[in-house]
Amino acid sequence: MIFDMVGTVVLYLMLVGDLATSLVKVYFPTTSLTRATVILVISTTLVLPQLFFRNTGPLARLSILAVLCLPYIILVVAIRAPLYSDTKIPDLTFFGPRVLPAIGVLAFTYSSCHAAFPNYLGLKDRSVRSWVRASSSATLGASAISIAFALVGFLSFGGSANPNIFANFPASDNHINLARLLFTISLLLTTPLGFYPIRDTFTEMLKIDPSRYNVNRGWEVLCTLVVFAFCVVAAALCTDLGLAYELIGTLTCSIINFVLPALIYLWAGTDISFTAIVRRWRRPDCLQPAENVPLLLVESCGKPPASHIRFRNVLLWAIAWAVVVFGLWIMVLGTYITIGLGS
């Protein structure tokens, strides 16, 4: 979980560095700032000051501004991309050589569980119904945005599409440059929301959370500076955005999105087990008392209630185990492919 949260912040800073560097080269051609310098300057001047609040409450309005930047970005990319598209028909092969890393990238898209509880606390009505409505709307919105970018990028640029979709456009397109700027602003306002769960996790692990332990708040500030410095250095040193997406997606998000939810269901959401299923089919007399079966025999079976041994429950149990195996498969083989083919 920590690796996933840190990786998310690093990826955001990498995107900010790539986008801001391209804008600097266009509008300030005489400036010799490197990508690492741009990341360092922007991170310390625009992101770091947002990291010293007690929680994300003061950043709520800024996050709304970040969302308002998205409609123009989506529209301008959808309109301008066909102008620079390759005339060749893109390869429509369904399963490519990097399908497992690609699934990891998709898992990364939905890996926002570290922000789930803070978002829940931000609800005015903290009921299950309100949370289901909010989370469903967020999931549908994220899916629509992701699919829109993916379709536009693939249909326009085919297999040559860059992990940073703006890298497929020329630097002379002012409409795209405005979208680059708005996307940079959106990332700068979103990055702190991804950082706070990291800080809260470390302060809780180290027992230096001033709201829970009788410690000086300076320890929390020091933790913030050290962790954020690590993220900035990692973003400055890493230049392959696609490899970073795939590695974080396959190594961590596959576990968070597939394995852990399925294991939690198997542990707390069902009474079905392999032993119970075997006992159910080997000793059908345990299902319910019969006239010729002593009550003592029925009570000694040690099975769950008969209502639990239903086909639907067994099917959900089997699907959960299949999801566990699928997630482990993505993590192991997907990470191996990412490291092997990406190096």
C-alpha positions in Angstrom: 0.0 0.0 0.0 2.8 2.4 0.9 4.6 1.6 -2.4 1.4 2.3 -4.3 0.8 5.6 -2.6 4.4 6.8 -3.0 4.4 5.6 -6.6 1.3 7.6 -7.3 2.8 10.8 -6.1 6.1 10.1 -8.0 4.1 9.5 -11.2 2.2 12.8 -10.7 5.5 14.7 -10.3 6.9 12.9 -13.3 4.0 14.1 -15.4 4.3 17.6 -14.1 8.0 17.6 -15.0 7.4 16.4 -18.5 4.5 18.8 -19.2 6.1 21.8 -17.6 9.5 21.2 -19.3 7.9 21.1 -22.7 6.1 24.4 -22.0 9.3 26.0 -20.8 11.1 25.0 -24.0 8.3 26.5 -26.2 7.7 29.8 -24.5 11.1 30.3 -22.9 13.5 28.9 -25.5 16.5 30.7 -24.1 16.1 29.1 -20.7 18.4 26.1 -20.1 16.3 24.5 -17.3 16.5 20.7 -17.2 13.6 18.5 -16.4 15.0 17.7 -12.9 15.4 21.4 -12.1 11.8 22.0 -13.2 10.5 19.2 -11.0 12.5 20.5 -8.1 11.4 24.1 -8.5 7.7 23.4 -9.0 7.6 20.8 -6.3 9.1 23.0 -3.6 7.3 26.2 -4.5 3.8 25.0 -5.6 3.2 21.6 -4.0 5.2 21.6 -0.8 3.3 24.5 0.8 0.0 22.5 0.4 1.4 19.6 2.5 1.4 21.2 6.0 -2.3 21.2 6.8 -3.7 18.8 9.4 -6.0 17.2 6.8 -7.2 17.7 3.2 -10.2 19.8 4.2 -8.6 23.1 3.2 -7.8 21.7 -0.2 -11.3 20.8 -1.1 -12.0 23.9 -3.2 -8.7 23.5 -5.0 -9.6 19.9 -5.9 -12.8 21.2 -7.5 -10.7 23.6 -9.6 -8.6 20.6 -10.7 -11.7 18.8 -11.9 -13.0 21.9 -13.7 -9.8 21.8 -15.8 -10.6 18.4 -17.2 -13.5 19.2 -19.7 -11.3 21.5 -21.9 -8.4 19.0 -21.8 -10.7 16.1 -22.9 -12.3 18.2 -25.7 -9.2 19.7 -27.1 -7.4 16.3 -27.2 -10.4 14.6 -28.8 -10.6 17.4 -31.5 -6.9 18.0 -32.2 -5.7 14.3 -32.1 -7.2 13.3 -35.5 -5.3 16.2 -37.1 -2.0 14.5 -36.2 -3.1 10.9 -36.5 -1.4 8.3 -38.6 -3.2 7.5 -41.8 -2.6 3.8 -41.2 -5.2 1.7 -39.6 -4.1 0.9 -36.0 -3.2 -2.7 -35.2 -6.4 -4.1 -33.6 -4.7 -7.2 -32.1 -6.6 -7.9 -28.9 -3.8 -9.5 -26.9 -0.4 -8.0 -27.3 3.0 -9.0 -25.8 2.4 -6.6 -22.9 -1.2 -7.4 -22.0 -0.4 -8.2 -18.4 1.5 -4.9 -17.8 -1.4 -3.2 -19.5 -3.9 -4.8 -17.0 -1.6 -3.4 -14.3 -1.9 0.1 -15.7 -5.7 -0.3 -15.7 -5.5 -1.4 -12.1 -3.5 1.7 -11.3 -6.3 3.8 -12.8 -8.7 2.6 -10.2 -6.2 2.3 -7.3 -7.4 5.2 -5.1 -8.3 3.2 -2.0 -5.8 5.2 0.1 -8.1 8.3 -0.5 -11.3 6.4 0.1 -11.6 7.1 3.9 -10.7 10.8 3.6 -13.3 11.1 0.9 -15.8 9.4 3.1 -15.1 11.7 5.9 -15.7 14.6 3.5 -19.3 13.5 2.8 -22.0 15.6 4.4 -24.2 12.6 4.7 -22.0 9.7 5.9 -24.5 6.9 5.2 -23.9 3.8 3.2 -26.4 5.0 0.5 -24.6 8.3 0.2 -21.2 6.6 0.0 -22.4 4.1 -2.7 -23.7 7.0 -4.7 -20.5 9.0 -4.4 -18.1 6.2 -5.1 -20.2 4.9 -8.0 -20.3 8.4 -9.6 -16.5 8.7 -9.1 -15.9 5.3 -10.6 -18.1 5.9 -13.7 -16.5 9.3 -14.2 -12.9 7.9 -14.0 -13.9 5.1 -16.4 -15.4 7.6 -18.9 -12.3 9.8 -18.8 -9.9 6.9 -19.0 -11.7 5.2 -21.9 -12.0 8.6 -23.8 -8.2 9.2 -23.6 -7.4 5.6 -24.4 -9.7 5.5 -27.5 -8.6 8.9 -28.8 -4.9 8.1 -28.3 -5.0 4.6 -29.8 -7.2 5.4 -32.8 -5.2 8.5 -33.6 -1.6 7.3 -32.9 -1.9 3.5 -32.8 0.9 1.6 -31.3 3.2 4.7 -31.3 1.0 6.4 -28.7 3.1 7.8 -25.9 2.2 7.0 -22.2 2.0 10.8 -21.8 -0.6 11.5 -24.5 0.5 15.2 -24.9 3.9 14.0 -26.1 2.2 12.9 -29.3 1.4 16.5 -30.2 3.7 19.1 -31.7 5.0 21.8 -29.4 3.7 24.5 -31.8 0.0 23.7 -31.1 -1.2 26.5 -28.8 -4.5 24.7 -28.1 -2.7 21.7 -26.9 -0.2 23.8 -24.9 -3.1 25.4 -23.0 -4.4 21.8 -22.3 -0.8 21.0 -21.1 -0.9 23.9 -18.8 -4.4 23.1 -17.4 -3.4 19.5 -16.9 -0.2 20.6 -15.1 -2.4 22.8 -12.8 -4.8 19.9 -12.2 -1.9 17.6 -11.2 -0.4 20.2 -8.9 -3.7 20.5 -7.1 -4.3 16.7 -7.0 -0.8 15.6 -5.8 -1.3 16.8 -2.2 -4.5 14.7 -2.0 -2.4 11.7 -2.8 0.4 12.7 -0.4 -1.6 13.1 2.8 -2.4 9.4 3.2 1.3 8.6 2.9 2.2 11.1 5.7 -0.7 9.9 7.9 0.5 6.3 7.4 4.1 7.0 8.4 3.2 9.2 11.3 0.9 6.5 12.6 3.5 3.8 12.1 6.2 5.9 13.8 3.7 7.1 16.5 4.4 10.7 15.8 0.9 11.8 14.9 0.3 14.9 17.1 -3.5 14.4 17.0 -3.1 10.9 18.5 0.1 11.0 20.5 1.6 13.5 22.8 4.5 14.6 20.5 5.7 17.8 19.0 4.2 18.6 15.6 7.8 19.2 14.4 8.1 15.4 14.0 5.2 15.4 11.6 6.7 18.3 9.6 10.0 16.5 9.4 8.3 13.3 8.2 6.5 15.4 5.5 9.8 16.9 4.3 11.7 13.6 4.2 9.0 11.6 2.4 8.3 14.4 -0.1 12.0 14.8 -0.8 12.2 11.1 -1.6 9.2 11.5 -4.0 10.8 14.5 -5.7 14.2 12.8 -6.1 12.6 9.7 -7.5 10.5 11.7 -10.0 13.6 13.6 -11.1 15.7 10.5 -11.7 13.0 8.4 -13.4 12.3 9.4 -17.0 10.4 6.4 -18.4 6.8 7.2 -17.6 5.4 4.1 -19.3 7.7 1.7 -17.4 6.8 3.4 -14.1 3.1 3.0 -14.8 3.5 -0.7 -15.6 5.8 -1.5 -12.7 3.6 0.2 -10.0 0.5 -1.3 -11.6 1.7 -4.9 -11.8 3.6 -4.9 -8.5 1.2 -3.2 -6.2 -2.1 -2.3 -7.8 -2.7 -5.9 -8.9 -2.6 -6.9 -5.2 -4.6 -3.9 -3.9 -7.4 -4.2 -6.6 -7.7 -7.9 -7.1 -6.1 -10.0 -4.3 -6.9 -8.0 -1.2 -10.6 -7.4 -1.9 -11.1 -11.1 -2.7 -9.3 -12.3 0.4 -11.3 -9.9 2.6 -14.5 -11.4 1.1 -13.3 -14.9 1.7 -12.3 -14.0 5.3 -15.3 -11.9 6.3 -17.9 -12.0 3.6 -18.7 -15.7 3.4 -18.8 -18.9 5.5 -18.1 -21.1 2.5 -14.9 -23.1 2.6 -13.4 -26.0 0.7 -13.9 -28.2 3.8 -17.6 -27.2 4.0 -18.2 -27.9 0.4 -16.6 -31.4 0.6 -18.5 -32.2 3.7 -21.7 -31.0 2.1 -21.3 -33.5 -0.8 -19.9 -36.4 1.1 -22.4 -36.3 4.0 -25.7 -35.1 2.5 -27.4 -36.4 5.7 -25.9 -33.3 7.5 -28.1 -31.0 5.5 -31.2 -31.3 7.6 -32.6 -33.8 10.2 -34.5 -36.7 8.8 -36.8 -39.1 10.6 -34.3 -41.9 10.5 -31.3 -39.8 11.4 -30.5 -39.2 15.0 -30.4 -35.6 16.0 -27.0 -36.2 17.6 -25.6 -37.1 14.3 -26.9 -34.0 12.6 -25.5 -31.7 15.4 -22.1 -33.4 15.2 -21.6 -32.5 11.6 -20.1 -29.2 12.4 -21.2 -27.6 9.1 -22.5 -24.1 8.5 -26.2 -23.6 8.2 -27.8 -25.2 5.2 -28.8 -21.7 3.9 -25.1 -21.0 3.4 -24.5 -24.0 1.1 -26.2 -22.6 -1.9 -25.0 -22.5 -5.5 -24.9 -18.7 -5.5 -22.7 -18.7 -2.4 -20.4 -21.4 -3.8 -20.1 -19.5 -7.1 -19.1 -16.3 -5.4 -16.6 -18.2 -3.3 -15.1 -19.7 -6.5 -15.0 -16.4 -8.2 -13.2 -14.8 -5.3 -10.5 -17.5 -5.4 -10.2 -17.0 -9.2 -9.7 -13.3 -8.6 -7.0 -14.0 -6.1 -5.2 -16.3 -8.5 -5.6 -13.7 -11.3 -4.2 -10.9 -9.2 -1.2 -13.0 -8.2 -0.7 -14.0 -11.8 -0.7 -10.3 -12.9 1.7 -9.4 -10.1 4.3 -12.1 -10.7 4.3 -12.6 -14.5 3.3 -9.0 -15.2 6.2 -7.6 -13.1 8.6 -10.1 -14.7 7.5 -8.9 -18.2 7.7 -5.3 -17.2 11.3 -5.6 -15.9 12.4 -8.0 -18.6 11.1 -6.1 -21.6 11.4 -2.7 -20.1 15.0 -2.8 -19.2 
